[in-house]
Amino acid sequence: MSVHEPVRTCVGCGARSPQRALVRFVAGPAGLRVDGRRRAPGRGGYLHASPECWRAFARRRGPVRSLRVSPAPAERAALVAALAAAEAERGEG
């Protein structure tokens, strides 16, 4: 008997990967934010932990299907900046 592992789609590159290999973010009243514990309420999306996927997400126009909203370019840029800051902090620690 095999163990089921959830698979999610990266909203940056469109590739499917195991959920544990992706970073979750949510759309809330305050905009997009990283969900480090993967438990925040609200519509969520997933990105690979790679700057290439972050840049692809930031460049993208139109709605994000998993979020059911169309985040503004400034919201996308703020999320990418938060991801980059978290990655830099993790690299230093």
N, C-alpha and C positions, 0 to 999 in steps of 0.2 A: 504494500500500500504506500503510495507516494504522498508527501505532504504538500498541500496547496500553498503556493507562494503568490501573493497578489502582484499583478503586473500593472504598471501605469505608463502613460505616454508623456514624454517630455514636451512641454509646450514651446520649447526653443527649437529643437531639431526634429521633433516628430517621431523619434525612435522609442520603441517600447523597451522597458527595463524593469527588473524587480523593484518593487516599491522601496525597499531598504536602500537601494542605490541612488535614489533621487531625493532632492530637497523639496519639502512641501512649503507652499505659501498660500495664504488665504486673502480673500477680498472681504474687507469689513468696512464699517462706516468711516474709519480713518484712512482708508486706502489699502494698498497691498502691503503685506508684512510677512516675514519669514515665520514659519511655524516649526520651531526646532523640536518641540515635543510631539508633533503630529497629532495633536488632540484639539486644536482650536476650533471653535464652531465657525460655521460659514462655508461658503463655496471655496474649494481648494484647487490648486494646480500644482504641477510638479516640474522641476527642472533638474537636469544633470548638474553636478557640482563642477562644471567647467565653464570658464569665461566665454568660450565659443557659443555655448547654448544661451548664456545670459545675454550676449550681444545680439544673437538672433532674436531672442524674445523682445529686447528693447527696440529693435528695428521694425519688428512686425507691426502691421496696422490692422485695425478691425477688432472684432470681439474674440475673446478667448472662450472657446466653447465650454470648457470645464467650469469656468467662473460665471458664465451666463451674463457677462458684462464686457464692455469695451474700455479697458483702462486707458487713461490719458497717457501720452508719451512721458509726461513728468512723473506719473506714478510708476511706470515701467522703469524709468531711469533711477528713481529712488530705491526700488526693490533691488535692482542690479548693484547699486552702490552699497546697500545693506549686505548683500551676499558677498561682495568683494571685501568689505570690512570684516565680516565674520570669518572669511577664509584667511585673511591676513592675520587676524587675531589667533586663529587656530594654528597657523604656521609658526607663530612666535612662541606659543605656549607649549 
